[in-house]
Amino acid sequence: MKEVVKRLLTEESGQGMTEYALILALVSVVAIAALTGLGGQIRTVFERVLAGFTPTPAPPGT
């Protein structure tokens, strides 16, 4: 039992995956915070872009 605990404490194979998971979680939190803070402004931009599109009438005979 002592050997198993010792091996678990010295093993580093899962360390890289843990670091990547922490980085991914941090990036996700930052992205969510940015989108939440800028949500209204982003919506306004998209609404202006959509308002700029005017529907074209269908050609006669269609």
Buried (B, 14 or more C-beta within 10 A) or exposed (E): EEEEEEEEEEEEEEEEEEEEEEEEEEEEEEEEEEEEEEEEEEEEEEEEEEEEEEEEEEEEEE
